Amino acid sequence: MGARPSIPDSINIDEIINNTGLSRKQISALWTRFYELDCGDRGETKGCKGYLDETDFGRVPKFDENPIAPRLIKVIFDDFGSDKKLTFPQFVTFMSTFSQCERGGHEHHHRLHHHHAKRRSSIQTLTTNNTPQMGSSTGTDVENVKYSADDTPKTRKIKFMFRMYDIDRDGRLSKEDIQETLKMMVGKISDEEASIIAEKVLGEFTNEQQNSTVSRETFEETLKTLDFMDKMGLKLLK
């Protein structure tokens, strides 16, 4: 077996630790994965570009089998990358969304403890098996779903999910957003079927109010009753 590739001196590991809360061991493991994915046009030479592009993500085993892979890639590069590229610090920031640790090296003593009974609902159609192996507030709807260094791990995961399903990226989930997501996930589904399911899912968040849209805050409050944290965690980062 070959030696594990070393992180270049040009990468500030201490800054990454401070920004993500991950350990040096976790960051080292992520560098190995990043290096293996960073290939040339033919997918042969490893660690050749210094960044990942969309093609590189297509090399993740079984990733292309996920029906929402194209949407997932778009959100990753839109939210964490720049110019359709993902540098190593950006890659780690994205991956840290699925960690169980606090971010920024700070201890958060305001962890949320909810003892709601676990329940299965149509919401879980949109919250499970589709992630890789992420009070009142001010600002616009779009601003309220931007990531913050003060976000708890659960909040970051919820924001990532929200942005996955917010197709038009207006900061609110509409029936049309949910319909488009269902079509990506299910494939062969009629507009009528998608509409019925979308209305049911939306009703879980809005108490069946007609033509309602869902804010990030409402989305988060509803998901607090669901056991989804382990489904959005990576063993590598635990």
Secondary structure, 3 states (H helix, E strand, C coil): CCCCCCCCCCCCHHHHHHHHCCCHHHHHHHHHHHHHHCECCCCCCECCCCCECHHHHCCCCCHHHCCCHHHHHHHHHHHHCECCEECHHHHHHHHHCCCCCCCCCCCCCCCCCCCCCCCCCHHHHHCCCCCCCCCCCCCCCCHHHCCCCCCCHHHHHHHHHHHHHCCCCCCEECHHHHHHHHHHHHCCCCHHHHHHHHHHHHHHHHCCCCCCCEEHHHHHHHHCCCCCCHHHCCHHHC
